[in-house]
């Protein structure tokens, strides 16, 4: 039987999410239309918005639906940067850790072509952000800082970041803070406060692919990056996707309802898997923090073995794992045996909830 161990890349669509999506397809109207068909579709979107908001200490108006996590991150960083820079041209610096997802890395790189300056914050061998360096960066020429961004948890090695502390430090310094919570969603308690914006992705929690959310504090100032009808607070244009929004809300409701029990169950499963691997391969080395990590993440290096070769060998045996981010490896995660400028290429296993779709793979 095939074994699926790559839930961090994508997880099977939950039955409740599929059912919500299909049911919403019966509403033919455009949610922006004033007739009854349009308002029926609008009701689906607004219901989803309210359900999402309640899980993050947010107001429904602070929930912006997007096409996925990548768009959310782009809007969360670019939107804040451009708004701050437009208001004060001296604000060109972006504070960003060195082990972020490529959605962040490439967004910051694109903004550098507009004149932005990245202030890279170091991480340790586990990928944990250096809080002291973060605080020093906030105190250095504060009038030139546009925004700051960080992961809630590393998407490759699973290290949970001190994101609330980072957010409070940024808030107290008057710096808008964007949180990439995509990897942490469904695994950690999350909140919009005290961040200015929080990025989320649906297919990581069992919603249909192609839907994400950006939580945006009503007091935050962002410039739109997609222009048109201004359907969502003038921050995001485009016809609202009622079926996708319904799917996201349904998946989130179920995952949050089950989260505490599932976290304990999956942590035990992950620990047992690691113990079995270590018994079979004593030289295997775990990556990321063993104390502060996402419970479903098991990131390993096997000395003397090329990760890509091992991936293909496991795939031939029906075991699906990955050797890094489903997008691209993070910018850098230094470890004791490698230069800090080299990305790790370990073997990643991401266990999660039992598949609730038609497949029996896990």
Buried (B, 14 or more C-beta within 10 A) or exposed (E): EEBBBBBBBBBBBBBBBBBBBEBBEEBEBBBBBEEEEBBBBBEBBBBBBBBBBBBBEBBBEBBBBBBBBBBBBBBBBBBBBBBBBEEEEEBBBBBBBBBBBBBBBBBBEEBEEEEBEBBBBBBBBBBBBBBEBBBEBBEEEEEEBBBBBBBBBBBBBBBBBBBBEBBBBBBEBEBBBBBBBBBBBBBBEBBBBBBBBBBBBBBBBBBBBBBBBBBBBEEBBBBBBBEEEEBBBEBBBBEBBBBBBBBBBBBBBBBBEEBEEBBEBBBEBBEEBBEEBBEEEEEBBBBBBEEBBBBBBBBBBBEEBEBEEBBEEBEEEEBBBBBBBBBEBBBBBBBEEBEEEEBBBBBBBBBBBEBBBEEEBB
